[in-house]
Amino acid sequence: MNGEVTLLDHVISQHGHKTVNLERLPGHLQKSKFDPPPTIEALQREIGRLRQELAYHEEARSSLMNLFNDTQKAYRIIHEALQTGFFQETPNNRFLSLYSEARKSEMWLKRALRHVSEQLAVSEVQLLNSYGISFDNTSIKDYTII
């Protein structure tokens, strides 16, 4: 999202299409100087492609911002547990209180990571589909990371 060429850009390029990140590469910029002016139809297709790419980046940004907010919430849970745990009477109570809140924070982060992963995957599939690229990965076994 910061202008670097990504794996997604490579996949799109391998299927004969281009992205904004690829268009900014020096070789592409040099080549485009010698291309004939585009037709109105080509410009309309380009506008549609740019809209699809923009939608993908907006969805990715939104998903990542949600993850950031969820991470802040997990941090606050642990921070508050440490603050309140200090006032517990016994070390055992402190430990149990901190352990309970850490588990709550862990579950919160797992859910947030799973959710953002799913959202990004859907956004990538939609972008690839807009280029007419589809992958049949139903035969591949998914492994749970978290």
N, C-alpha and C positions, 0 to 999 in steps of 0.2 A: 504494500500500500504506500510505500515511500518512494516509488519510482524504480525499484530494483526489479530485474526480470525474475519472475517466479516460476515454479514448476508448472503452474497453471498456464502461464504465458507460453512455455515451451510446448505444452500439449496442444494449445490452440495453434501455435505456429506449425507444428508437425502436421496439422490437418489443413494447412494452406491458408490460414487466417492470420490476422494481426491484432495486436492490442496496443494501447497507448504506450505502455512500457517498451514494447518492441519498436514502435515507431520513433522513439527517442534515441535509439542506438545510432551511433555515428554512421555506420554503413547504410542504414535505412534512410537517414536524412540526406546523405550524399546522393543516393540513388534517386530519391524523390525529386531532386532538382531537375532531373532530366526526363521525368515522366510527363506525358502530355496532360493538359488541363482536364480535370474530371468532368464527366457529364452530370446533368442534373439528377439522373437516375442513380448514378454512382454516389453522388453527394447525399441523396436521400437514404441510400443503404448505409452510408457512413454514419449519418445521424442516428439511424436506428441502432447500429452497432455501438456507438458511443453511449446511447441511452441505456442499453443493456449492461454495458460495462460499468457505467455510473451506478445503476441500480445494484449491481453486485457489490461494488465498493461501499455504497451506503449501508447495505445490509450487513456486510462484514464489519464495518465500523460500529454500527449499532450493537451487534452481537458482542464485540470486544469491549465496548463501553459497559454493557450489562455485566460482563465478566468482571470488569474493573470494580463496578459498584458492589457486586457480590463479594469480591475479595476484600473490599473495605469493610463490609458487614462482618465477615469472618474475623478480620483483624479486631474490630470493636468487641466482638464476643470474647475473644481471648484476652484483650486488654482489660475489659471489665471484670473478667474472671480473676485476673491477677490482682486487680485493685481490691475486689471484695474478698478474695482468698486471704489476703494479708490480715484481715480482721477475724478470721475463723479462730476458734479457741484452741483447737488441737492441730498438730501437723497432719494427722489422719484426715480430719475434716477439710483442711486446706487442699490436700492431695485429691480427695474425692470430688471436691467442688471444681478444682481445676481440670481434673480428668473428664468430668461430665461436660464441662463447657468446651473442652478441646474436642471431644467426640462430636458435639453439636456443630462446632466450627468445621470439622472434617466432613461431616455429612453435607453441610451447606456448600463447601467448596466442590465436593464430588458432583453434587447435583448441578452446580453452576458450570463446571467444566463439561459435563455430559451434554448439558443444554446448548452451550456455545458450540461444541463440536458438531452437534446435530444441525444447528442453524447454519454453520459455515459449510457443511457438506451439502445441504439443500441449496444454498446460494451458488456453490460451485457447479452443481448439477444443472441448475437453471441457466447459468451463464454458458456452460458447454452446450446445452440443448439449443440455446439461441444461435449458436454457430453450427448447429446440426451435428454436433459431436455427442455420441452417447457411448457409455461403457456398460457392458453387461457383466456386472460383478456378482451376479447371484450365485455363481459357483464357488466364490471365494468365501472361506470361513472368516467371520469377523472375530477378533479377539478383544476381550475386555481389558483395557489398560488400567482403568481406575476402578 
